[in-house]
Amino acid sequence: MKLWMILLFLLMILFLAGFHLFALMHLYPLYISSPLLIIAIYLIISIPSHKKTFRGFK
């Protein structure tokens, strides 16, 4: 399951990097493409580094 999520986010990063490249060529607004790319990079880093933590006794 985690592998599919990582592959999905990698494809999203590639797509958003192309979108950001078009924004750098002034075809799209840069203020829209930059946050999307940053969020995708954050998600690809945060998902594999998430560890199970102790949530207490129930």
Secondary structure in CASP SS format (residue, H / E / C, confidence):
PFRMAT SS
TARGET T0000
AUTHOR 0000-0000-0000
METHOD secondary structure of the structure
MODEL  1
M C 1.00
K H 1.00
L H 1.00
W H 1.00
M H 1.00
I H 1.00
L H 1.00
L H 1.00
F H 1.00
L H 1.00
L H 1.00
M H 1.00
I H 1.00
L H 1.00
F H 1.00
L H 1.00
A H 1.00
G H 1.00
F H 1.00
H H 1.00
L H 1.00
F H 1.00
A H 1.00
L H 1.00
M C 1.00
H C 1.00
L C 1.00
Y C 1.00
P C 1.00
L H 1.00
Y H 1.00
I H 1.00
S H 1.00
S H 1.00
P H 1.00
L H 1.00
L H 1.00
I H 1.00
I H 1.00
A H 1.00
I H 1.00
Y H 1.00
L H 1.00
I H 1.00
I H 1.00
S H 1.00
I H 1.00
P H 1.00
S H 1.00
H C 1.00
K C 1.00
K C 1.00
T C 1.00
F C 1.00
R C 1.00
G C 1.00
F C 1.00
K C 1.00
END
